[in-house]
């Protein structure tokens, strides 16, 4: 039985439990809801939780245990000469069995032992899914019956439901925290392996980036260079160009929409700007490579400048256009949230509209504006596709925006493309770059938070 069908059935039973609990609550007081401790909806939610949570827990445990049990059963169905192979070779055999069972490999000419194991695996998978459906359905029905029996007028259903909701919220928050810790630890452990082979100071302060190490010492490029300064410089250069485009245009657009535009104009301009955020980055990359970069090159040559066909300026300009909505939309929302009384007070003191915006509205909305700018900076630092298509892959240490550069994210993507062995400095350097990128983003968030707290205390 399909897992989707099982989940859909569980949701239907949960809905039945909810309405059953409400009816039970009404029936227990003869339809006089005022005699209940909690609203009937809380009694319905109480029964629904008894139906849903145990069933979901059973479903989760089953899905976690099923692969291991099926693997053990499949190994048991293999002949001894295959079942006793080393772990890496046994993994290949099990992969072949899985492909045969899923229909991803042709059965014609396949090994008879693997075919038998695949059929055995299919039989157990079908049995497991039917057993799962029965178990989950039985748990859900038992939960509905148990919850209905516990309903009586004095039941503190609201307290129980709200406590359960708090526990679920804490669990979700914990998952987020654990995920973040897992990401950091995975980056840290792999980065430590990299720094065991490449000194930290060479990585952070080296001026040459050439990670194309060879597998043997007699090959060309057997000693790579892992100085990341050119990558950091390219990232900062493109981000700076992007922010020089996005922040003034986005902020001016936000001021216009918040204080100058009429309602019909604002209703048209704001969605039109937000469309820019929905365009795929690969489309921006095409636009940068086919339109903006040639235009900049031709214009530069017309005035005697030597402009590369792939340049930081082209990538930065297009990236700035892409992140304009991050600045304009969020800043507009923050400015509209500034109380009208502050504007009226400034007008009463004789300030003009422009003076009110500069001296009252913008300072009052500064925390939100800073947050929007920091979000745009993070978006610019993490962009990859535009840089690949418009700025190139050359790790040049330069401050000239007319030359080709590359960024940290582009190099991470390049290093991890294709089949890689995660025991060479070339591949492990991607994790070191990711760790540096994580630290930079964290530092930006800390700076933004400190600014927001400072001015929020001032204007609250």
Protein Blocks (a to p, Z undefined) as FASTA:
>chain_A
ZZklmmmmmmmmmmmmmmmmmmmmmmmnnopaklpmbdfklmmmmmmmmmmmmmmmmmmm
mmmmmmmmmmmmmmmmpcfklmmgcfklmmmmmmmmmmmmnopacfehpafklmmmmmmm
mmmmmmmmmmmmmmmmmmmmmmmmmmmmmgcfklcfklmmmmmmmmmmmmmmmmmmmmmm
mmmmmmmmmmmmmmmmmcfklmmmpcbdcfbccfbfkbghkaccfbfklmmmmmmmmmmm
mmmmmmmmmmmmmmmmmmmpcfklmmmmmmmmmmmmmpcfklmmmmmmmmmmmmmmmmmm
mnopacdfbdfklmmmmmmmmmmmmmmmmmmmmmmmpcfklmmmmmmnopafklmmmmmm
mmmmmmmmmmmmmmmmmmmmmpmklmmmmnojadcddfbfkbccddfklmmmmmmgcjdd
fkbfklmmmmmmmmmmmmmmmmmmmmmmmmmmmmmmmmZZ
